[in-house]
Amino acid sequence: MRHSLTTLKALSLGSLFCLSNAQAALVGYWNMDSNLVAGKLPANAGSQAGTITSNYEEFAVGFEAGIDADITGTTENIIGVSSPNRSVGFYHLGVAFADGAFVMNNFDFTGLSDGSISFAVRGENFFTWDTNLDVDYRVNNGSWVDIAEGLVYSPGFNVANIDFGAALDGVSDVDLRIRTTSWLSISGFLDIDNIQVNAVPEPAAYAALFGLTGLALAVYRKRSKQA
């Protein structure tokens, strides 16, 4: 009997520990390893990998711009082992304006909070008047809202980490976008790899667990008194 009581107390304490130490869970992940653009679109890991769809948007005015699917990738921000290790890149040559974006659609953050997105990125521009790397979101196909603007990148891969704050807590039908723009540019490129979207399960989920163990403890005590 004492052993059972000790076990129930341990479960209750464990529930409290979970409640105060909630960790982010993987919502979606793209390793970009396919050598075809179409092959890079579906998320290949995460709790919502089966429902998220993805697509590229690209527009340019000038000599040449496009998307290169078969680029060497990186282990920065990687999950597990990635072989072959590829990334995806936007490039432009002699453009008045170039606009490339990777769009991830149909996230559901119901029951989730403190969302974030991270990805490995590298890029370089030559004789460019202005260039930007931004991360945006929209809800229910509404207008795009900036989360982060003018993200810094370099010729070597580094990891960009962007927190959503409370903006998307509990929100459904969310689209995310990583966008790069360049104005009056002789040439340039931007490569992306290993995109992760994460969020923290809301405390209610852990509170429910604590409630169940508390109920079990109350039932145990009542039976002990009746014995």
C-alpha positions in Angstrom: 0.0 0.0 0.0 2.8 2.4 0.9 4.6 1.5 -2.3 1.5 2.4 -4.3 1.1 5.8 -2.4 4.8 6.5 -3.1 4.3 5.8 -6.8 1.3 8.1 -7.0 3.2 10.9 -5.3 6.0 10.4 -7.7 3.7 10.7 -10.7 2.2 13.9 -9.3 5.6 15.4 -8.8 6.6 14.2 -12.3 3.5 16.0 -13.7 4.5 19.2 -12.0 8.0 18.9 -13.4 6.7 18.5 -16.9 4.4 21.5 -16.4 7.4 23.7 -15.4 9.8 22.3 -18.0 7.8 22.1 -21.2 10.0 21.6 -24.2 9.5 22.6 -27.8 8.3 19.9 -30.1 9.1 19.6 -33.8 6.2 20.7 -35.9 7.7 20.4 -39.4 11.2 19.8 -41.0 12.6 20.0 -44.5 16.0 18.6 -45.2 16.0 19.7 -48.9 17.8 16.6 -50.0 15.9 15.9 -53.2 17.7 16.9 -56.4 14.3 18.1 -57.8 12.4 21.2 -56.6 9.2 19.2 -56.4 10.9 16.6 -54.2 11.8 19.3 -51.6 8.3 20.5 -51.0 6.7 18.0 -48.6 7.9 18.2 -45.0 9.8 15.0 -44.1 9.6 15.1 -40.3 7.5 16.6 -37.5 4.1 16.2 -35.9 2.3 17.9 -38.8 4.4 16.5 -41.7 1.4 14.8 -43.2 -0.7 17.9 -43.5 1.7 20.7 -44.4 2.2 21.4 -48.1 4.9 23.7 -49.5 5.6 25.6 -52.6 8.0 28.0 -54.2 7.2 31.5 -55.3 9.6 33.2 -57.7 9.4 36.4 -59.7 12.1 38.4 -61.4 12.6 41.3 -63.9 15.9 41.2 -65.6 18.3 39.0 -67.4 18.0 35.7 -65.4 16.8 34.4 -62.1 15.6 31.1 -60.8 15.8 28.2 -58.4 18.6 25.7 -58.2 17.7 22.4 -56.4 21.0 20.5 -56.6 23.3 22.5 -54.3 25.6 21.2 -51.6 24.0 21.3 -48.2 25.2 21.6 -44.7 25.0 19.9 -41.3 24.0 23.2 -39.6 20.5 22.8 -38.0 20.3 19.2 -39.3 18.1 16.5 -37.7 19.6 13.0 -37.9 21.7 12.0 -40.8 21.2 13.6 -44.2 22.5 11.8 -47.2 22.8 13.0 -49.9 23.2 16.4 -48.3 21.6 19.1 -50.5 20.1 22.5 -50.1 18.0 24.7 -52.3 19.0 28.1 -53.7 17.6 31.2 -55.4 20.0 32.9 -57.8 19.8 36.0 -60.1 22.0 37.6 -62.7 21.5 41.1 -64.0 18.1 41.9 -62.6 16.2 45.0 -61.8 14.2 43.2 -59.2 14.2 39.5 -58.0 11.8 38.0 -55.5 12.1 34.4 -54.3 10.3 32.7 -51.5 9.8 29.3 -49.8 6.3 29.1 -48.5 5.1 26.5 -45.9 1.3 26.2 -45.7 -1.4 25.0 -43.4 0.2 24.9 -39.9 -2.1 24.4 -37.0 -0.8 25.8 -33.7 -3.9 24.9 -31.7 -2.7 23.7 -28.3 0.8 25.1 -29.0 2.6 28.3 -28.0 6.0 29.9 -28.3 6.5 28.9 -32.0 9.7 29.4 -33.8 11.4 28.7 -37.2 15.1 28.1 -37.8 17.1 27.3 -40.9 20.6 27.2 -42.3 21.3 30.0 -44.8 24.1 31.4 -46.8 24.2 34.1 -49.5 26.2 36.7 -51.3 25.5 39.6 -53.6 27.7 41.4 -56.0 27.1 45.1 -57.0 23.6 45.1 -55.5 21.7 48.3 -54.6 19.5 46.6 -52.0 18.8 43.1 -50.8 16.8 41.6 -47.9 16.0 38.3 -46.2 12.7 38.3 -44.3 10.4 35.8 -42.5 6.6 36.4 -42.6 3.4 34.8 -41.6 -0.3 35.0 -42.6 -3.5 33.6 -41.1 -6.4 32.3 -43.2 -4.8 33.5 -46.4 -4.8 37.1 -45.2 -2.0 39.7 -45.7 1.6 38.7 -44.9 2.9 40.0 -41.6 6.6 40.5 -41.0 8.2 38.4 -38.2 11.8 39.3 -39.0 13.3 41.7 -41.6 16.8 42.1 -42.9 18.2 38.9 -41.5 22.0 38.7 -41.7 23.7 36.0 -43.9 27.2 35.3 -45.1 29.0 33.3 -47.8 29.2 30.4 -45.3 26.2 28.6 -43.8 24.9 29.9 -40.5 21.7 29.3 -38.6 18.9 31.9 -38.5 16.5 31.5 -35.4 13.3 33.5 -35.4 10.8 33.4 -32.5 7.1 34.1 -33.1 6.5 35.3 -29.6 2.8 34.9 -28.8 1.6 36.0 -32.2 0.7 32.5 -33.3 -0.2 30.9 -30.0 -3.2 28.6 -30.5 -3.8 29.9 -34.1 -4.8 27.6 -37.0 -4.5 27.9 -40.7 -1.1 29.6 -40.6 1.3 30.0 -43.6 5.0 30.8 -43.1 7.3 32.4 -45.7 11.1 32.8 -46.1 11.6 35.5 -48.7 14.6 37.1 -50.4 14.5 40.2 -52.5 17.1 42.1 -54.5 17.0 45.4 -56.4 19.4 46.5 -59.2 21.7 43.6 -58.8 24.5 42.3 -61.1 24.4 38.9 -59.5 23.7 37.0 -56.2 22.5 33.9 -54.6 20.8 32.7 -51.4 20.8 29.0 -50.3 18.5 27.5 -47.6 18.8 24.1 -45.8 17.3 22.2 -42.9 14.2 24.2 -42.0 12.7 23.5 -38.6 9.4 24.7 -37.2 9.0 24.2 -33.5 6.4 25.0 -30.8 5.7 24.2 -27.1 2.7 22.3 -26.1 0.5 24.6 -24.0 0.5 24.0 -20.1 -3.1 22.7 -20.3 -1.8 19.4 -21.7 0.5 19.0 -18.7 -2.1 20.3 -16.3 -4.5 17.5 -17.5 -1.8 15.0 -16.7 -1.3 16.4 -13.2 -5.1 16.4 -12.7 -5.3 12.7 -13.6 -2.6 11.7 -11.1 -4.2 13.9 -8.5 -7.5 12.2 -9.0 -5.9 8.8 -8.7 -4.2 9.9 -5.4 -7.6 11.1 -4.0 -9.3 7.8 -4.9 -6.4 5.9 -3.3 -6.8 7.9 0.0 -10.5 7.4 0.1 -10.1 3.7 -0.3 -7.4 3.6 2.4 -9.8 5.3 4.9 -12.5 2.8 4.1 -10.2 -0.2 4.6 
